Amino acid sequence: MEIHDERSHCPARKASSPPVTHDESANLPGSPADMNGKEEKQDVEMKGSEPRDKLKDVDENSKSRDIKYDPFSDDDEDISHSDKDQGRKKRSSRRKSSEKEPEKDPVRAVDESSQDSTSKKEKASWKDEMISKHPKLVDLVKYWKPVKADPSDFQGWTYLLQYVDQENDVEAAQEVYDSFLSRYPYCYGYWKKYADYMKKKAMKKDCEMVFNKGLKAIPLSVDLWLHYLNYCKAHHAPRESFVRDTFEDAINTCGLEFRSDRLWELYINWELEKDRLDRVFAIYDRLIRIPTQFHKTHWENFEDLVKQHNPKELLLPSELLSFRMSLHDEKKLLAETEGDAPPGDEAEAPGSDTSKKMTDEEIDAIKRKIRESRKEVHKKTETMISERFAFEEAIKRPYFHVKPLERGQLKNWREYLDFEISFRGYLGDEERIRILFERCLIACALYEEFWIKYAKYTETKDTYTVDYTRSIYDRACNIHLQKRPGIHLQWAAFEEKHGNEEKSAEILNKMVGLFPSLEIVLLRRINLERRRGHLNSALAFYKKAIITAGSTSTGSNLSIRAARFASKVLGNASEAEEILSTAVEKDPKNPRLYLQLTDLYMHQVPFDFTAVLKALNKALSAPLDLQDKLRFAQRKLQFVEDFAPFVTDLHEAEKEYSDLAREVREKMPKREAEPQSLKGEPDTKKAREAYTPALPTTAYSTSAATPYTSASYTNQYNYGSSYGTNYAGSTYNPATYQQGSTWYNQGSYGYGYGNYPYTGY
């Protein structure tokens, strides 16, 4: 008997008022509901963007794509006349600007031209191959083109899938479905459509192969299991043991899923058709122990089953004998209490011979004992359901979709997982946690925080192997989150932790290729080489990263790190000096470079007073802001006071500082120029805050909402000149020349001696 999605079609179920269910097939890309008019219109307009990214609207000209689209054109986009005019203007402006640009490196130009020609050849080759393989599908190249250009274009995939579904080319359809499902394996609706397509073509083996691949990709899809089980019932009906084993596989795989009721019911109804009441009883006995959405209905159906049938038809002989012996012991105890039976006259136990027919009284008593023995389990299951019902009711989209989830949905999944992990009141907790994580990943597949949470959880539990945790990272990074650096960095660290440094390097190399300007990725790759002991290789990576840096600030940050590495790790001060000098030439307005250069000379052995003074003077002559120059003048003043061999050096530094302070005061508004400490009660903290603008620091986040740009990581790592040491210096007051005891804050720049707040002029 065919079991449909509607719950009312299950004959073993009574009518009840269960909580509202959310069918996982609703609105899913590729599901039957998705392909009808309204839902199709909504989903087709959705691009395969990642969560929290701004969704792009569909181009208005896409409606006329079939008219304007040239499938054999080398251009990747259709261009209207207005677009062409704008393109001409842009090209002419580029030609004018190129006249002012320096001449490009001829070697690099040759490489770029060769790459362009190679890419054109590749485009032409796949088009020619597609045409030769499928000559009858004249529009196939046209529909393949968008997804070749952007594999994450979900809209393009839906057009392509609809096209091959309507055609009669099995090979073309297989290629499209395999390509799509390798990228979006959680789209269970398309696994169903793929299997139906192969079944329609009378390709039984291929159809079953599709089912097996789909169930391996998304084993918790109740709908896909139901589809496959109905297929097995129809095409393998004589093979009763095979069908039963398939049902058992389904129950063992996703029977703990909260919304798996239809799967259990299909199994029960199939056994009822075979008149195997003992098996039906055994299935119910397992089902009432599992928290499911319609548990109350299952319990009522179980009670009806016990009431309507003889216990001999339901119980195993051993359990039936146990109940009968229990009844005999109760009767015997009652008789001894009442004193009816004479001493030594003991009746034979009624349960000792199971072949004897049971009386109606005995049957009713055994039925009562069956219900009583299961009632405690039923109550325990009801308690578990009540504890989880609020979380389950809040899940509005349990299936996969490329559209972003609402914040409330994400919050609910986080809290549900935390609750289940902390819950230790029932057997099978670990398996239930695993099932919940897998359910969460179906709905939140594009959010790396849940993959990382799952991987870190399994890593801390002895019940999971290293390979199991590795498989989580592999699924996340190679299928769902191919361009998310956060999860890749976690995977690389995991592999390095477990001694697989080559795999870690491979993962990081992939990220460097995708994000050559992302500072955190570059630093992880470099520091991996350092930890492996490949110091020269690490320095080479630094130099390459500095050259290919996407911005001047990133290049400066990397230069500072490279110089510190060369000086502190390699002990090569001349190499560090060369790196910083080159960086200063490229970014002369960056005060941190001058601070690091000064710090480098300060820590050289033997100490070179002239080199440090030269670095400070270089900063003072650089095109820096006046306030930055004033801070360097303060540093110079204290430096010459502590180390200068002649007092004339001190007098020159005093004058330089006073002149700069006066210039700053003149150019600033009166209210800003006068420090708070001069207006009455001294408040050095407010004065420091007023005159020490802190650089922004951005902490690295692995959440799906973080945009991964090089700017996000520009100032993530700030190190002091002595790596954590605050300098207690002397604040110079030119009027009274008295020393203070101010602890100077170095947090603004993170390098050098620290910020010396001026408190007077």
Secondary structure by P-SEA (a helix, b strand, c coil): cccccccccccccccccccccccccccccccccccccaaaaaaaacccccccccccccccccccccccccccccccccccaaaaaaaaaaaaaaaaaaaacccccaaaaaaaaaaaaaaaaaaaaaaaaaaaacccccccccccccccccccaaaaaaaaaaaaaacccaaaaaaaaaaaaaacccaaaaaaaaaaaaaaacaaaaaaaaaaaaaaaccccaaaaaaaaaaaaaacccaaaaaaaaaaaaaaaccccccaaaaaaaaaaaaaaacaaaaaaaaaaaaaaccccaaaaaaaaaaaaaaaccccccccaaaaaaaaaaaaaaaaaaaaaacccccccccccccccccccccaaaaaaaaaaaaaaaaaaaaaaaaaaaacaaaaaaccccccccccccaaaaaaaaaaaaaaaacccccaaaaaaaaaaaaaaaaacccaaaaaaaaaaaaacccccaaaaaaaaaaaacccccccaaaaaaaaaaaaaacaaaaaaaaaaaaaaaccccaaaaaaaaaaaaaacaaaaaaaaaaaaaaacccaaaaaaaaaaaaaaaacccccaaaaaaaaaaaaaaccccaaaaaaaaaaaaacccccaaaaaaaaaaaaaccccaaaaaaaaaaaaaaaaaccccaaaaaaaaaaaaaaaaaaaaaccccccccccccccccaaaaaaaccccccccccccccccccccccccccccccccccccccccccccccccccccccccccccccccccccccc
